[in-house]
Amino acid sequence: MLGWGIFRDGYLFRDKSYPPPQDISVIIPTLNESERIGPCLTVLKDRPTVKEIIVADGGSTDNTRQIALEYGARVVQSQKGRGFQIKAGLQAASGDVFLILHADCIAKKGLFSNVIRTLAANPHAAGGACGMEFEKKHAKTRIVAILNNTRTFLTGISFGDQAQFFRANALEQMGGFPAVMLMEDVELSLRLKQTGRVLYLKEGVLASGRRWEDRKFSKNFITVVWLFTRYLVERRLGQGAAGNQKYYATYYGQKR
């Protein structure tokens, strides 16, 4: 599944080479995730390549932070907004590789060792993302998963529920992590594409799909496509972060 990516954006001609990584820091942004954080952290136990688990909390009012601590995670606090939270988590991390895992996602067996092995075999790669599927499989969620995975495979642009990962020593080269409320996943993908080769690993995470269940499918689909397209256009015009707070409100609603 890596063959196509080598031809995207002239990666054959990259001359930056990275040393083989040894371990991973898992960064989990949270905001009132008491129902999901436990299952997410449970499957991270005894993963030999996972050096540390950092929960970057954006001001939860439930038991998210307490539960995370009980599972042995390190908790850092940040202002609300996924990009802000992830950046705070990265500042506390010390692994060779940073992997971002959403709290409503379950890392599949072998994910972390596969990331380490694939990066070691591809020294010109800065990072990448993984394939995803939903816990509850029906026609609509299968379509969303196929579209997500196909987009990432063909373009290198991934979303946050695809276990995005990148080398620690590529962070400065790509201009740091995007500190924005939303669309940090798209911006990260674009920065990685400018930094080095981007990988796609077929097997990765199992996502809850709760947003596709809680809201009308068509409305949610249109919202995601609209925000994604709008961000790409505004970024091209040099206005990528201008409406980011509005993106957040549109995606999550005013209550979050």
Backbone torsions as a table, in degrees:
resi	resn	phi	psi	omega
1	MET	NA	-1.5	-177.3
2	LEU	-92.8	-12.7	-171.1
3	GLY	-60.2	-44.4	-176.1
4	TRP	-64.4	-40.1	-174.0
5	GLY	-60.0	-24.4	-176.9
6	ILE	-67.6	-20.8	-178.0
7	PHE	-95.6	-3.9	-177.2
8	ARG	-79.7	128.6	174.8
9	ASP	56.7	30.1	173.3
10	GLY	70.6	31.9	-176.7
11	TYR	-66.2	-16.7	176.0
12	LEU	-60.7	-21.7	-173.3
13	PHE	-104.9	9.2	176.0
14	ARG	-70.0	139.1	179.7
15	ASP	-113.1	0.9	177.7
16	LYS	-79.4	127.1	180.0
17	SER	-122.0	135.5	-177.3
18	TYR	-109.3	150.4	177.5
19	PRO	-73.8	159.0	179.4
20	PRO	-63.2	131.7	178.9
21	PRO	-80.8	159.3	-179.1
22	GLN	-115.9	-33.9	-174.2
23	ASP	-148.4	171.2	-172.7
24	ILE	-129.0	137.5	167.5
25	SER	-100.8	122.8	178.9
26	VAL	-95.1	124.1	-179.9
27	ILE	-109.9	124.9	-177.9
28	ILE	-122.2	106.8	175.7
29	PRO	-76.9	135.9	-177.4
30	THR	-136.0	152.1	169.9
31	LEU	-156.6	104.1	-178.5
32	ASN	54.8	61.2	-177.9
33	GLU	-115.6	34.7	-175.4
34	SER	-62.2	-26.6	-179.1
35	GLU	-80.6	-24.3	-173.0
36	ARG	-110.7	-23.0	-172.2
37	ILE	-66.2	-33.7	179.6
38	GLY	-61.2	-55.9	177.6
39	PRO	-58.8	-36.5	179.0
40	CYS	-62.5	-44.4	-177.4
41	LEU	-77.3	-30.2	-178.4
42	THR	-55.9	-44.3	-175.9
43	VAL	-76.9	-5.0	178.9
44	LEU	-89.2	-6.3	-179.7
45	LYS	-68.0	143.0	174.1
46	ASP	58.7	31.4	171.5
47	ARG	-90.3	111.2	-169.9
48	PRO	-61.0	-27.7	-178.1
49	THR	-90.2	-5.4	179.9
50	VAL	-86.1	112.0	-178.8
51	LYS	-78.8	-39.5	-176.5
52	GLU	-159.1	156.5	176.5
53	ILE	-122.9	121.3	-177.1
54	ILE	-118.2	118.8	175.6
55	VAL	-95.2	117.9	-178.7
56	ALA	-101.5	101.4	-171.8
57	ASP	-95.2	138.2	-176.9
58	GLY	-101.7	26.9	177.1
59	GLY	103.0	41.6	-179.3
60	SER	-61.4	143.2	177.3
61	THR	-107.4	3.7	175.6
62	ASP	-105.8	-152.7	-175.6
63	ASN	-96.5	20.2	-176.0
64	THR	-55.4	-51.5	-176.0
65	ARG	-63.3	-42.0	-179.5
66	GLN	-63.7	-43.7	179.1
67	ILE	-62.3	-43.2	179.8
68	ALA	-59.6	-42.8	178.6
69	LEU	-64.3	-39.1	179.4
70	GLU	-63.6	-29.1	178.7
71	TYR	-88.3	4.4	175.3
72	GLY	88.5	9.3	178.3
73	ALA	-81.3	154.0	171.4
74	ARG	-88.8	134.7	-176.9
75	VAL	-112.7	127.5	172.7
76	VAL	-120.1	148.3	-177.8
77	GLN	-108.4	149.4	-175.6
78	SER	-151.0	168.0	170.2
79	GLN	-68.4	157.0	-177.9
80	LYS	-66.1	143.4	-178.2
81	GLY	129.2	122.3	-171.8
82	ARG	-56.9	-43.6	-178.9
83	GLY	-63.6	-41.4	177.7
84	PHE	-62.6	-44.2	-177.9
85	GLN	-65.7	-45.9	-179.7
86	ILE	-63.3	-39.9	178.8
87	LYS	-61.9	-39.8	177.3
88	ALA	-63.5	-39.8	177.3
89	GLY	-65.1	-39.7	179.1
90	LEU	-64.1	-36.4	180.0
91	GLN	-65.2	-23.2	179.3
92	ALA	-96.4	-4.3	-173.2
93	ALA	-90.5	156.4	-177.6
94	SER	-138.3	10.5	179.9
95	GLY	-75.9	168.3	176.3
96	ASP	-74.0	-28.7	-179.2
97	VAL	-129.5	141.1	175.2
98	PHE	-108.0	128.6	177.2
99	LEU	-123.8	127.4	-178.0
100	ILE	-97.8	122.2	-178.4
101	LEU	-124.0	123.9	177.5
102	HIS	-74.2	149.4	-174.5
103	ALA	-65.1	-22.9	178.8
104	ASP	-97.1	22.7	178.1
105	CYS	-120.2	146.5	177.4
106	ILE	-112.5	124.0	178.1
107	ALA	-74.3	126.3	-179.9
108	LYS	-71.9	157.4	179.3
109	LYS	-61.3	133.3	177.8
110	GLY	88.8	-3.4	-176.9
111	LEU	-58.8	-51.2	-171.7
112	PHE	-70.6	-41.1	177.1
113	SER	-65.3	-33.3	178.0
114	ASN	-67.8	-39.5	177.5
115	VAL	-61.3	-48.3	179.9
116	ILE	-61.6	-46.6	-177.6
117	ARG	-63.9	-41.5	-177.1
118	THR	-71.7	-39.6	177.0
119	LEU	-65.3	-39.3	178.8
120	ALA	-63.3	-33.9	-179.3
121	ALA	-82.5	-10.2	-178.4
122	ASN	-130.1	76.0	-173.8
123	PRO	-64.0	-15.7	178.4
124	HIS	-90.6	-2.6	-178.4
125	ALA	-85.3	132.9	177.6
126	ALA	-86.2	-29.6	-178.3
127	GLY	173.2	-154.5	-179.6
128	GLY	169.1	-156.2	-178.8
129	ALA	-154.4	173.2	-173.2
130	CYS	-121.8	162.8	173.1
131	GLY	-71.1	154.0	-179.4
132	MET	-135.7	158.3	170.6
133	GLU	-146.4	168.3	-176.7
134	PHE	-102.0	151.0	179.1
135	GLU	-60.0	-49.4	178.9
136	LYS	-95.9	112.8	-174.2
137	LYS	-99.3	117.9	169.7
138	HIS	-143.6	177.3	-170.2
139	ALA	-53.0	-45.1	-174.7
140	LYS	-69.3	-43.8	-179.6
141	THR	-70.3	-31.4	175.5
142	ARG	-63.5	-39.9	179.0
143	ILE	-63.4	-45.1	179.6
144	VAL	-60.7	-45.0	-179.7
145	ALA	-62.7	-42.7	178.9
146	ILE	-62.2	-44.0	179.5
147	LEU	-63.8	-44.0	178.6
148	ASN	-60.0	-48.4	-176.4
149	ASN	-69.1	-37.8	179.1
150	THR	-67.1	-42.2	177.5
151	ARG	-59.0	-45.7	-178.5
152	THR	-65.9	-42.7	179.8
153	PHE	-62.5	-41.6	-174.8
154	LEU	-84.5	-34.1	-172.3
155	THR	-114.6	-17.7	-175.9
156	GLY	81.6	1.2	179.6
157	ILE	-96.2	121.0	-175.9
158	SER	-121.8	164.6	176.0
159	PHE	-104.6	168.4	-173.3
160	GLY	-66.2	-23.0	179.6
161	ASP	-87.8	22.4	178.1
162	GLN	-117.3	25.9	176.2
163	ALA	49.1	59.4	178.2
164	GLN	-62.1	140.8	-179.4
165	PHE	-141.4	153.5	177.4
166	PHE	-159.8	158.1	-178.8
167	ARG	-73.2	143.6	178.5
168	ALA	-62.4	-37.9	-177.7
169	ASN	-81.8	6.9	171.7
170	ALA	-101.9	-8.0	-174.4
171	LEU	-62.9	-48.0	-180.0
172	GLU	-67.3	-37.7	-178.6
173	GLN	-62.6	-31.9	-178.9
174	MET	-92.7	11.6	175.1
175	GLY	86.8	19.4	-179.9
176	GLY	81.9	174.2	179.7
177	PHE	-84.9	138.3	-177.8
178	PRO	-67.9	112.1	179.9
179	ALA	-87.4	83.7	179.4
180	VAL	-135.5	161.7	-176.4
181	MET	-71.1	-37.3	-177.9
182	LEU	-149.4	165.4	-177.0
183	MET	71.0	14.3	176.3
184	GLU	-64.9	-29.0	179.9
185	ASP	-68.7	-42.5	178.2
186	VAL	-67.1	-44.1	179.7
187	GLU	-63.7	-40.4	176.6
188	LEU	-59.2	-44.6	179.2
189	SER	-58.2	-45.2	-177.8
190	LEU	-66.5	-38.0	177.7
191	ARG	-68.3	-38.5	177.7
192	LEU	-64.0	-40.0	179.2
193	LYS	-62.7	-28.9	178.8
194	GLN	-83.2	-15.1	-173.9
195	THR	-95.4	-40.9	-176.6
196	GLY	-170.7	-171.5	179.3
197	ARG	-66.1	143.0	-179.6
198	VAL	-112.2	130.3	-176.1
199	LEU	-100.6	153.6	172.6
200	TYR	-127.0	119.8	177.2
201	LEU	-103.5	126.1	-171.6
202	LYS	-61.4	-44.4	-177.7
203	GLU	-98.6	133.2	-178.2
204	GLY	-151.3	-79.8	-170.7
205	VAL	-132.7	158.2	173.9
206	LEU	-112.8	113.5	-176.1
207	ALA	-97.1	150.9	-176.2
208	SER	-68.5	-35.1	-177.4
209	GLY	73.0	19.3	-174.7
210	ARG	-62.6	-33.9	-179.6
211	ARG	-66.7	-28.7	179.9
212	TRP	-81.3	-13.3	177.7
213	GLU	-97.3	-35.9	-175.6
214	ASP	-77.3	-24.3	-177.5
215	ARG	-122.4	159.9	176.7
216	LYS	-59.5	132.8	-174.7
217	PHE	-57.3	-49.7	-175.7
218	SER	-63.0	-39.8	-180.0
219	LYS	-65.5	-43.5	-179.4
220	ASN	-66.4	-41.1	180.0
221	PHE	-61.9	-46.1	179.8
222	ILE	-63.5	-40.1	179.6
223	THR	-61.1	-46.2	-179.1
224	VAL	-63.3	-47.2	-179.2
225	VAL	-63.9	-40.9	-179.4
226	TRP	-63.9	-48.1	-178.7
227	LEU	-64.9	-41.1	179.5
228	PHE	-61.6	-48.9	-179.2
229	THR	-65.8	-43.2	-179.7
230	ARG	-61.2	-42.3	-179.1
231	TYR	-63.1	-43.9	-179.9
232	LEU	-61.4	-41.1	179.4
233	VAL	-67.0	-47.4	-178.5
234	GLU	-66.4	-34.5	177.1
235	ARG	-64.8	-41.0	177.8
236	ARG	-61.5	-31.0	179.3
237	LEU	-88.1	3.2	179.9
238	GLY	79.5	23.3	-177.3
239	GLN	-125.2	29.2	-172.4
240	GLY	-56.5	-36.5	-176.3
241	ALA	-98.6	-0.5	-172.5
242	ALA	-60.3	-46.0	-176.1
243	GLY	-106.9	26.4	-171.3
244	ASN	-63.8	-36.9	178.4
245	GLN	-65.1	-35.0	176.8
246	LYS	-68.7	-36.2	175.0
247	TYR	-57.2	-47.5	-177.3
248	TYR	-60.1	-47.2	-179.4
249	ALA	-64.5	-37.8	179.4
250	THR	-67.6	-40.2	-175.4
251	TYR	-76.1	-48.1	-175.9
252	TYR	-94.0	-19.4	-174.1
253	GLY	89.2	168.0	-174.6
254	GLN	-75.4	-17.1	-173.7
255	LYS	-76.1	-26.5	-174.6
256	ARG	-82.9	NA	NA
